[in-house]
Amino acid sequence: MANMSPHVAAVFKELFEEIKSAKQQQWTITNYGALILAAIYWVRHQLPAGVTHLQSKLKFLAILAIATAVLGSFLLLLIQSNMKRSRRRLDELHKNYFTRDELEDIGLTDSQIRNLGNGTWWYYFRRGGAFLVALIFVLWAGAVLVCFALWW
């Protein structure tokens, strides 16, 4: 890292901050999605039971729950795509400005060092994928549960 100029170091730090911010945005989207689903559930329980003309309102609430999961999932995937670009750029900085010893010191394996910057689009997109899948699962499981609750 000794041969890294101040402006490259600033870019390096900014890329880390971008990824950190993107992960926080993913949590925020998931939390707001869950909050919207909870509000839909609450609204359903404020409606009187057994009134037939409320079926259209229940359908609207179900559509709103599914739309929340769809939109939230789309936004989470969009953020993951942005993180993909940042991760690729970080790998390029690692490859060009760090020595092999420095890369080993931060925990990279020989294979990871050899492949820095050579990953495919999918490789960078799926990094952190388990986290992304869990957040999308929260939205969809919540939407399904709310839809079931609307009809029972």
N, C-alpha and C positions, 0 to 999 in steps of 0.2 A: 504494500500500500504506500510505500515510500515514494514511488514515482507517480502517484496520483496528484494531479494539479488541484488547486482549490475549487475550480469550477466543476471538475469531474466529481470531486468529493461532495459538492453541493448537490449535483444531480443524483448521486448515489443515495444521499440522505433523503432527498425528495421522493425518490422511488419507494424507499421503505415507508415513508409517511403516506404515500398514495395507497399502498397496500394496506396499511393499518387503517386508514380512513375508509377504504372500501369494505373491509371486514366489519367495521363499526356500522357502516350503512346497511350491510346485509342483516345485522342484528336488529337495527332500527326498523327496517322494512318488515321483518318477521314479527317483531313485537307489535307494530301498528296493525299488521294483518290479523294477528291473534286478538288484538283489542277490538277491531271491527267485527270479527266473528263473535266475540263475546257480547258486543252491543246488539248484534242481530239476534242472538239467543235471548238476550234480555228483552228486546222489543217483542219477540214472539210470546214471551210469558206475560207481557202486559196486555196482550189481546185477549178478549173473552173467549172461553172455550166453547166449542160446539156450534158456533154461528157459521152457517154455510157460506154467506157472502164474503167471509174472510179468506176463502180459498185462494182468491187472486192475490191477496196480500201475502199469503204464505208462499205462493209461487214466486212473487217478486223477491221476498226475503231469501228464498233458496237460490235464485239467480244471482242475487247480490253476494251471497256466500261463495258461490262458485266463481264469480267474477273477481272476488277478492283473492282467491287462490290463484287464478290465472294471471292476474295483473302482478301480484306479488312474486310469483314464480318467474315471470318475464323479467321483472326488475332485478331479481337475484341473479338470473342468468346473464343479464346485461352487465351487471357489476363484475361477475366472474370473468366475462370477456375482457373488461377493462383491466382486471388484475392480470390476465394472461399477458397483455402487452407489457405491463410493468415488470412482471417476473422475467420475461424474455430479455428486456433491457438490462435488468439486474445481472442476469447470467452473462450478458455481453460485457458488462463492466467487470465482473469477476474474471472473466476469461482474459481481458485485455490489460487489467491494472493490478492484478494480484499474482504473487508468485505461487508456485505449487505448494511450497511450505506453508504459506499463509492460508491457502485454500484447505489444506489438510488440518491446520490449526483451528479452523472454524467448523470442522467436522465433515467436510466433503470426502467422499470415497474416491478411489482412483477412477472408477467408472464414471462417477459424476463429474470429475474434473475433466476427463477426456471428452465428455459429451456436452460440456458447457456451450450454450448457444446453438446446439445442433438439434434441439427438440422440435417436434412437430407442433402444429397448432393444437392438436388434441392433447399432447403432453403437457403443455402449459395451461390449457383450459382445465384439465382434470386435476391439477395440483390443488389440493384443498377441496377436492370433490366430495369427500365423505361429509365434510362440514356443510357444503352446499346442499347435498341430498337430504341431510337431516333438517335443514331449515325449510326446504321445499316440502318435505314430509309433514312438518308441523302445520304448514298452511293447508295442505290438502286433507290431512287427518281432521283438522279443525273444521274445514268446510263440510266434509262428509258427516261429521258428528252433528254439526248444526243442522244440516239438511234432514238427518234422521230425527233430530229433536223437533223440527218444525212439523213433522207429520205424526209424531206420537206423543 
